[in-house]
Amino acid sequence: ANAERFVTDELSSLEEKISLAEERARAFEAHLFDRAVEALRGAIPRLQAVSDAIADLDFFLSLSDVAHRNGYVRPEFTDGHSLLIEAGRHPVVEQVEEFVPNDLDLSEGRDLIILTGPNMAGKSVYLRQTALICLMAQIGSFVPADRAVLPIVDRIFARVGASDMLVAGVSTFMMEMLEVAAILERATSRSLVILDEMGRGTSTFDGVSIAWAVAEELARKVRAKTLFATHYQELTGLADLIPNVVNLHVTVKEVGRDVVFLHRVEEGTAEGSYGVHVARLAGLPEHVTDAADRILERFLAEAPLSRLGKEEKAEVLPLFGTEDHPVLIRLKRLDPTRITPLQALQILADLKDKLGVDRHDVDG
């Protein structure tokens, strides 16, 4: 506040020149830009065509470079519905770790795969690599496999991961059901569908029931090529009921209390989900995993869901223990046309008392 600023005429003149120079520079730049735009206006269509050509060239060169460096093969397309992949790989995962290739056979008469196996075994990767191979093939790319015979799919549907819409007030399970509903409505026999752990967001019985019904709808009616990864062992029973359903599983090797994930996909069903083993790998306290083992054994002993899908004929039990039961003998001797309503009520009361005595004797 107590400072005083002094300038000379020479400094004032220089300041003015610099200020004017900046304004003249901006004006000149704008003038040059306008001239350039005007000169190029007539060439814009040609420039856009050149730009599009360069973009296409960059795209295909990138695909060819990746295919050459990673050993991709040219896919074969078929007019039918067969989907065959030999030694398929995930194009991203194989870049960061050693990868175990797997085959896929969804030929004619094999439309839906029930894929079982433990967490971390590679089920989700197997689903995603199949979708990526189909997608890459249809955009003109070579694919990460030794051989691929593919149909032209009209859509690829994926129900993977878990998400919700908090703003819209939609839960994770509701979001999953909305997506599954869209798949059932829009999928055709020319579609590819991957479903990863559908039905986990509700109770076990509800989840198994919904998953079973959805899988059956896809197999019987829609007949889309479908890969369904699940921990619900009960769903493997579909293969016994529907001819175009196939069971695959991801193999593991048990070494003592440890599990080695082999990441190989083979025919058949998994022996279990090995969830407690995975929890042990994650570092849960030993006393917790030991308790989980004991609880699991108790649940497996009951195993109420294991009978789902088995068409067992219920045994018809007789109303009374034997045909010579006194109550049954008396009922056979009765002639309803020869007794009055009052007599019928009296007989009914006598039979009721007789049955009560019989039950007491049996219980005793």
Order of alpha helices (4+ residues) and beta strands (2+ residues): alpha-alpha-beta-beta-alpha-beta-beta-alpha-beta-beta-alpha-beta-alpha-beta-alpha-beta-beta-alpha-alpha-alpha-alpha
